[in-house]
Amino acid sequence: MSFDALPRFHAPARLAVLLSGSGRTLDNLLERIEQGTLDATIPVVIASKECLGAQKARDAGIETHVHAGRLDSAWLDSICDAHDIDLVVLAGYLKLVPISDRVRHRVINIHPALLPSFGGRGMHGHHVHEAVVEAAKRDEVRESGCTVHFADDEYDTGSVILQRRCPVDASDSPDEIAARVFTLECEAYPEALKMLIERNASSSRANNPA
């Protein structure tokens, strides 16, 4: 089955958000939902540890689970079934997610670089931006950005949905690049989710004409 063969999403689309840190991406998605620019709801959040993001989810009245260690595929499937989840959104989640038939083509990630460059196991957060700085100093790169992609059974190897780019310079610090890239992420992730929701609706209409 491909993404375009998935059943029609709910309206609004139901998102499960997985996170490991501050919850800044959760904040951004909730803000877009509140503004009405993202037709979605977030009924459940899964955190890999107790963190600020988990507390933000609780404060927002969202059912929140803290699940240390690697996620069990059957457990994740049960959470998705219990909440009728359409898309699983990785928001700074630092563990590999098991891709079962239940969630295949439904797990979406955002990476703070232009994949396939600067991806893979251990390449997350500041590690990515530090690597970009070192590459810029060697005059190997002149831009960075973010990549929204489907998650599969490996780190950062799934099909790209969209990318956004920004310039980098050898004089940039990792913090400067991080700030620049996060600004892009705040626009790119809601845009990609909106695209997928609209694509699902179009595919459903095409596959099930009145």
N, C-alpha and C positions, 0 to 999 in steps of 0.2 A: 504494500500500500504506500502511496505517495501522500504528501501533504494535501494535494488537491483532491484526493479520494477520501479525506476525513469527513465524518458526518458534520452537518451544519452546527456551528457554535451557538451557544446561547446568546441572547441579546438582553442585556450586555454580556460580552464574553467574560468567562470566569477564569481568573488567573490564580495560580498558586505561585507565590514568590519564595524563593530560597535565597538565604543570605548568611553571611558569616561575620559581618562587621557593623559599621556605623549606621547602615540603613539609608544612606543618602539616595540611592536609586529607588528604594521604596518610597521615600519622601517625594521624589520627583513623579513617580507614577501616580501616587495618591493625589498630588496636586493637579496633574493632567486630568484625572478622572473627575475631580471636583470642578474643574474648569469646563468640563464637558467636551474636551478635545480628544479624549480617549474613551471609547464606548466599552467600558470594562468595569469589573468589580473584583476585589481581592478578598475572597472569603477565608483564606488560610495562608499562613506564613510558616515556613520551616527554617529554623536556624541550626547551624552546625555546632553552636555553643551559646552560652549566655552572652549576650552582647547588646549594644545600644540599639541595634536594629530590631532585636526581639522585643525589647521594651517599648520601642516606638510602635510596633505592631499591636502589642497589648493595649497601649494607650489609645490606639485608634479603634479599639474594640474588635480586632481581628483575632480569630482563633490562632494560637501560636504554639508550635511544638519545637522543643529543643531536642535535637537528635544527634548525639555525639557519635563519632565513628562514621564508617561508610553507610550510606542509606541501604536498607534492605529493599529489594525490588518489589516484593509482595506488599511490604508496608507502604511504600510510596504509592503503589497502585491503589491500595485500600483508601488512602487519604484522597487521591484524585477521584475515586468512585464516590466516596462519601460526600464530596463537595461538587460533583459534576464538573470537574476541571476541564477546560478547553485547552489551555496552554500553561506550561510550567516555565516560569521566568526566573532565570538565574541572575541574581542581583548581587554580585560579589561573593558568590558561593564558591568556596575553595576546595571542594571535594568533587571527585568524579561521580556523576549521577548514573545509576544503572538504567539503561534504556530497554525497557520491556516493550512488548507489543502494545500495551496500553498507552504508553507515553511516546512511542516512536513518532517522529515528525511533529511532536508537540513541545519539545524542550528547546528553549531559546536562550542563548547566552550573549553577553556583550563582552568584548575583549578590548583592553585599552591600547591597542596597536593595530597596524594594518596587516592582518593575517594574509598569507602564512608566515610572515616575518614576526619574530619575537613572540612566538607562541609555544605551547607544549607544557609538560609537567614542570611545576615550579615557577613558571612565568606568569606572575600575577602582581597586581598593584605596583609598588615602587620598584620591584625587580625589573619590570618591563621598562619603566622610564629610565632607570639607570643604564640598562642595556642600550636603549636608544641614544642616550647621551654619548656613551662610549663609541657607538657606531658613527654618530655625527662627528665626533672628534677625529675619526679616521676617514672622514669625508665619504662614508659609505651610504648615508641617508641624509636627505634634506627635508623629510616630512615624516609625520607620524599621524595618529588619528585613532579611530575606533572601528571595530567590526562587530556587527550583529550577525549571528549565524545560528543555524540549527546545531544542537549538540548531538554528538553520536557517542560511540563507545571509547573514544580517545579524547585527550585534551586538545581542544581548539582545532579540530580537523573537519568539522561539519561544514555543509554548504553555506556560503556567504549569502546573506539576505541584503545587507547594504553596508557601505563604509562611508565614513566622513573623514576628511583630511585637514591637517593644519601644518604649517611650516615649522621646522626645527633648525636650530643653529648650534654650532659647536660651543657657543658661549652659554647656551641654556642650561639651567640646572634641572635635575629630575623633578623638583617641585614645580617649576615653571611649566614644564611639559605636562605634568599631571593635571595642573589647573586648566591648561588649554584643552587637553583631551577630555576632561570631565565636562567641560562646557559643551563639547560636541556630543558626548554621551547623553546629556540631558535632553537633547533634541533628537538624537538618532534612535534611542530605544523606543520612546513613544511612537515615533514615526514608523519604525519597523513593525511594531505590534499593530498599529492601525492598518498598515499595508496587509498584514497577514489576516486580520479580521475581515477586511474588505475582500481579500482574495478568496477566503473561505466562503463568504456569502455568494460571490460570483460563481465559484465552482459548484456550490450547492444548487444554485439556480440552473446552471448548465446541465448538471447531472440529473436534476429532477424538474424538468420543465412542467409548467402548469398544464 
